[in-house]
Amino acid sequence: MKIKDLQEDLNLLSSWEDRLEYIIDLGKEIHPFPEAERKEEHRVTGCMSRVWVFLYWEETGGARTLRLFVDSDSSIVKGLAAILVMRYDLVQEQDIPQDCALDLFSELGFAEHLSLSRRNGLVALESRIRSFIGS
């Protein structure tokens, strides 16, 4: 699913509760986290929930494509992380978005509903992604 499709789907939902349920379901649909990579070094600090992120570059025909796997013990956090997976996974290096994902969460109508701790956790997760990318 693309971010544009996500925005269209969310626009069809009138209540915050329906949107939240949709995001939780989205988290259930992301590709499974590789169990061999569920190591402390892949754990994101700064999150109240336990969150893991595993990234690598996939070389295809001379182009580098980012692979991103995320998991959390919180269904809400995993759903929000699924949006970051949609944003970054399978994106070629030259096409990686440069803006902050918090802007995207605002556009989707989630920023005002996120607690400070969840917002900080998402910032920490995106920081890990950005650190890996090198930007």
TASULZI-V572519 format. One line per field, one symbol per residue. ss: DSSP state (h for helix, s for strand, l for the rest). burial: I if it has 16 or more other C-alpha atoms within 10 Angstrom, else O. A space follows every 10 residues. Layout:
ss = ???
burial = ???
This chain:
ss = llhhhhhhhh hllllhhhhh hhhhhhhhhl llllhhhllh hhslllllll ssssssssss llssssssss ssllhhhhhh hhhhhhhhll lshhhlllll hhhhhhhlll hhhllhhhhh hhhhhhhhhh hhhll
burial = OOOOOIOOOI OOOOOOOOII OIIIIIIOOI OOIOOOOIOO OOIIIIIOII IIIIIOIOOO OOOIIIIIII IIOOIIIIII IIIIIIIIII IIOOOIOOOO IOOIIOOIII IOOOOOOIII IIIIIIOIIO OOOOO
